[in-house]
């Protein structure tokens, strides 16, 4: 029984630690986009159409207003679906372009790496469900072995 309590405590502790692994991004006070794990500050520089290269991504999520948490390609300024572009002659490590609602291409300059790229909600759910299933199987096998030992003794 003592072993089971220890195992159950370990399981709960593991899930508690896993559930706190979401990113708590610093609350960014400037307009930004996140692309490929990098934070870019949106400038006021409007780019000419001929400077715009290929589409490299788009806004997939918005940060949580109260916590600042986000995952993936996010923006606190642009709507979900807003496209990111490469800028001809400029390294994407330095800047990218974002198309605004008026069809203009605005330069966004690299500021820093995103604090962490968290798992998406779906991925996190799948991981949690998988871990839970494995733990249930382990407990079932342990219980089965314990029962068979009890039968052998009797």
N, C-alpha and C positions, 0 to 999 in steps of 0.2 A: 504494500500500500504506500509506503514511504517513497519507493521508486516511482510510482505513478504520480504522486503529488509533485515530485521534482520534475518529472517529464512534462506534466501539465503546466507548471510554472514556467519552464523553459519555453514551451510553445507560446504561451501568452506573452512572455517577454520578447520573443522573436517577432511576433506580429505587432507588438507595440513599437518596436524599433523600426520595423518595415513600414508601418503606416506613417511614421514621422519623417520618412525620407523624401517627401515632396520638397520642391525647391521653394525657399523663401527668398525671392529676389529682392535685392535692395529696391526700395521704392524710388524709381527714377523720375525725376521732376521735369525732365526735358522730353520732347517728342522723340520716340525711338522705334526702331524695328530690330528684331532679332532674326538673324539668318545663319544657319549652319553653326550654331553655338557661339555666335559673335553678336555683340550689341553695337548698333550703328545709331548715332545721333542724326536726326533728320535736320538738314540745314535749310537755308532759304535760297540756296543756289538752284536756279532753274537751268536744266541742261537742254541743249539743242537736240532735236530728234536724231541727227546724224551721229551723235556721240553714243547713242543707245545701242547696246549689243543684244545678245540673246536673253531670253527669260531664264532666270536661275532659280526661281521659287516664288512663293506667295505667302501672304499672311494666313496662317491656319487657326490661330487662337488669339484671344484677348487676355491680358493679365486680369486677375481677380482684383476688383476695385479696392477691396478692404485689406487684402493681404499682400497684393503684388505678385502672388504666385503665378507662374506661367510655365508652359512647356512648348517645345518646338519653335516654329517660326511665328513669332508674336509681335504685336504692335499695340502701343497705347494711343496711337493716333489714327492709323488707317484701318479701314474695314476688313473683315475676313474676306479673302479672295483677291485683295490688292496684290499686284505682281511686283516682283523684284527683278531688276535687270542688271547685267554687267555694263560697265562704262568702258567704251573703246579707249585703249591706251592707259587705263588705270587699273592697277591690281585690285582684285576683289578683297584683298587683305587691307586695303586702304579706304575704299569707298564702293558703294553700289548705288543704283538709281531706284527710286520708287515712283510709281505712277500715281498721281493724286486724282481726286474726283473730277478735276477739270481737264484731265488728259495730259497734264504737264508732267515732265520727268524731273523729280527733285533729287538732289544728291544727298546721300546719307553717309556720314563719315564714321569709320571704325573708331570705337571708344575703348572697348575692353571685351574680354571673353565673358560670355554669360556665366553667372555664378555656378551653374550646374545645369545639365540638360536632364530633366526628370523624365521618367517613363510616362507615357501617355496613360490616361485613365484606363483604357482598355488593356494595355500591356500590364499595368499594375494589377488589375483584376485577374487577369490570366495567371500571373505569377502567384498571387495570393491563393487562388483556387488550386493551383498545382501543388503548392506547398501544403495546403490544408489536406488535399487528397493523399499525398505521400505520408503525412503524419497519421492520418486515419488508418492507412494500410499498415504502418509500423505498429500502431497501437493494437490493431486487429491481430497481427501476427504474434505480438507479445502475449496478448490475451489467449490466443489459441495455444501457444506453447505452454503457458501456465496451466491451462485446463487439461492439456494432455499429460503434463507431469502429475497433476492432482489425480487423474484417473489411474495412472500407473501405480501410484502409492496405494490407492484403495484397491 
